[in-house]
Amino acid sequence: MFDSTIAAIATPLGDGGLAVLRLSGPQAFAIADQCFQPIGKSSLRPSAAPTHTIQFGKIVHAGQVVDEVLLAVLRAPRTFTREDTIEISCHGGLLPAKLVLDTLLAHGARPAEPGEFTKRAFLNGRIDLAQAEAVADLIHARTDLALAAANEQLAGTLSRRINRLRDELMLTLAHVEAHLDFPEEDIHPHAREVLFSRLQAGLEFMEKLLRTAPEGQLLRRGVRAAIIGRPNVGKSSLLNQLLGHDRAIVSPIAGTTRDTIEETANIRGLPVIFIDTAGLRDAQDVLEIEGIRRSRESLARAELILHVFDASEPLTPADAAYLAEFAGKKRVLVGNKADLPVRLELPAGLTCVQVSCLSGQGIETLKAAIQALLWNGEIKAEMWQVAINSRHQDALKRARDVTKLALAALRAGTSLELVAMDLRIAANAVGEIVGKTTTEDLLDSIFSTFCIGK
């Protein structure tokens, strides 16, 4: 990998004021020298320019000017990849960026693979694996809270705690292996209690981290929330109110929504993907039938339901049927049209949030109810700063389970060889989180989800 020099467009494709290309590797300056012609007395060729400077010039290919650019010179190791790096800012648009990239490739660079710049940063020791994942989280963050969580992980907040946990496991393993080397000397009772205490503290810390997994997954991918109800109860109006702008068509004609509409909203710092569904009823129209079928599919995948009622009307048999049908789902009941006289009465034990999609009354109360259902209690900084993802969760579960076995074996006086084996497995599992123990398949799996150019 490190023998090659890679290049990619780092900004999204499409029309824009600027596009940025990245070039990283041992031949970065040599390739840039062949493609770049300085303009003006103060501009220099990349190989002659001091590090962390910007040069003005033009990219030339086969004697033809491709574009006027600004070229940043970044010398190793003070770069993201810890390799010699060139960043080129050219005019935006599909063609200029593509032609500049083609010029770099024609002079010896190869196209970067998805996430390869970040992978090189990890392999060169610039960041650990948890921090590398935080780069992707940062790019895909959809709320301020998700962005703050990604920044904390990128800064190493989670990594420092994981490294401390691994160090404690390795220290315990070293003590056990020392006694294996001198089998004639039993572990002193006091030393044994110290080992018990250290392993118990490690288990408690793992459990604490594991409790952040639901919040971590919520921040990273959001939650899918389907808005359901009879036709004309105000589902599309509710979607528009939650989004803060008109996204769905609102009409008094029943069956207006023929297809599902998905949009992400920031609900008290949590990304919620709202799905406006077709009104549930027995339809005859072919298009509406298809819309209801798609609504049912969305409902099956939804993790939360907003069940909307017309609060100005009594409960209908259809309302009651849907209440019973979706009783097993996590849900919030919403009574719309609260600006009119309320005639809705729900069965005993059920309550709904009263809103008016016409005036916006009750929408903030509804958002608070959604947050309370998704995230129990106050959203505290110490929770989201170390909120783990599903990969971390799997590694910690494996580490926790074998640490429990090691602790039980140590208490029972079982062979220290078995205790040492369990502790080694636990330390390796914890090390996977930050990349101290890893495999090529794991790295490929992680970095393949990155965009090209990052």
Secondary structure, 3 states (H helix, E strand, C coil): CCCCCEEEECCCCCCCCEEEEEEECCCHHHHHHHHEEECCCCCCCHHHCCCCEEEEEEEEECCEEEEEEEEEEECCCCCCCCCCEEEEEEECCHHHHHHHHHHHHHCCCEECCCCHHHHHHHHCCCCCHHHHHHHHHHHHCCCHHHHHHHHHHHCCHHHHHHHHHHHHHHHHHHHHHHHHHCCCCCCCHHHHHHHHHHHHHHHHHHHHHHCCHHHHHHHHHCEEEEEECCCCCCHHHHHHHHHCCCCCCCCCCCCCCCCCEEEEEEECCEEEEEEECCCCCCCCCHHHHHHHHHHHHHHHHCCEEEEEEECCCCCCHHHHHHHHHCCCCCEEEEEECCCCCCCCCCCCCCCCEECCCCCCCCHHHHHHHHHHHHCCCCCCHHHHCCCCCHHHHHHHHHHHHHHHHHHHHHHHCCCHHHHHHHHHHHHHHHHHHHCCCCCHHHHHHHHCCCCCCC
